[in-house]
């Protein structure tokens, strides 16, 4: 009897030791794979060790999943952002590591099929797509795709007060540029077949382009927003990223990324103009200075959507913007004097029209 009990104890102990040995070996193998994946992803040994601790803190069942799973990586970044905020913003090394995580997060986002894969034919252009139309000797016009069928494209008749009402578009050669959201810029040449009315809109019937060229891939992930802001005009070559203590011209930030933003203003503005935009992001004042790269003017409202290419940002500012882009920042109500801008939204056209005067 004693011998039997002793034998059972020995078997159980041996089984437990074997299980612990295998478990330890599997765990060691798992961390070796983790470090290998981290190296393949471009992280340094020190950064991978920080990621390992972050994965443990985030209680990931499979730590290696943060290298391929967006949701698992987001969980880790949110935990780091929370810790950084509690620590008062963190030191430069912490901000550098957070920036590296955002770069990797952006890489995952940019490799999604809807962003990575473009279109190859004008027949794939969606109705409602905004267009920029270049006519030799006449200038550049704004238009929109009204209808897209197999035989031709129908686009809204480009408007320009400088053109006489009797101006004929039929037979003209057009160069068309458009930016496809979450994708890239495209260019194609076409000719006007006829002037028609389509869906109650004065339109042009144009032929499909034989060649569609993808000119510029998106470098950043943008988010749509409608955020009250102040705009300041800078001098030629002037660089300014400090927080302004006095109100500027009222405007609205309509989209945002770590490489720039789109801003709604009253009136017009000149391409190339140096400006700075200041707004609140999770109760933190943020400044983006840069140059206007393009403008979309709407006659009926006397407003323009200007696209700003940002100057290189301070790493803290860039990280804060990317935190908003990827939804890493906690939800908080915007306070401070910026909140009065929402109450004066209808006055935007009267205030920011000063940008037009400065651009002349």
HELIX and SHEET records of a PDB file:
HELIX    1   1 UNK A    2  UNK A   40  1                                  39    
HELIX    2   2 UNK A   45  UNK A   57  1                                  13    
HELIX    3   3 UNK A   63  UNK A   67  5                                   5    
HELIX    4   4 UNK A   70  UNK A   86  1                                  17    
HELIX    5   5 UNK A   92  UNK A  110  1                                  19    
HELIX    6   6 UNK A  113  UNK A  116  1                                   4    
HELIX    7   7 UNK A  122  UNK A  124  5                                   3    
HELIX    8   8 UNK A  315  UNK A  325  1                                  11    
HELIX    9   9 UNK A  339  UNK A  343  1                                   5    
HELIX   10  10 UNK A  345  UNK A  347  5                                   3    
HELIX   11  11 UNK A  348  UNK A  351  1                                   4    
HELIX   12  12 UNK A  354  UNK A  359  1                                   6    
SHEET    1   A 7 UNK A 213  UNK A 217  0                                        
SHEET    2   A 7 UNK A 184  UNK A 198 -1                                        
SHEET    3   A 7 UNK A 173  UNK A 179 -1                                        
SHEET    4   A 7 UNK A 130  UNK A 135 -1                                        
SHEET    5   A 7 UNK A 139  UNK A 148 -1                                        
SHEET    6   A 7 UNK A 153  UNK A 156 -1                                        
SHEET    7   A 7 UNK A 201  UNK A 206 -1                                        
SHEET    1   B 7 UNK A 223  UNK A 233  0                                        
SHEET    2   B 7 UNK A 249  UNK A 257 -1                                        
SHEET    3   B 7 UNK A 260  UNK A 266 -1                                        
SHEET    4   B 7 UNK A 303  UNK A 310 -1                                        
SHEET    5   B 7 UNK A 284  UNK A 298 -1                                        
SHEET    6   B 7 UNK A 274  UNK A 281 -1                                        
SHEET    7   B 7 UNK A 223  UNK A 233 -1                                        
END                                                                             
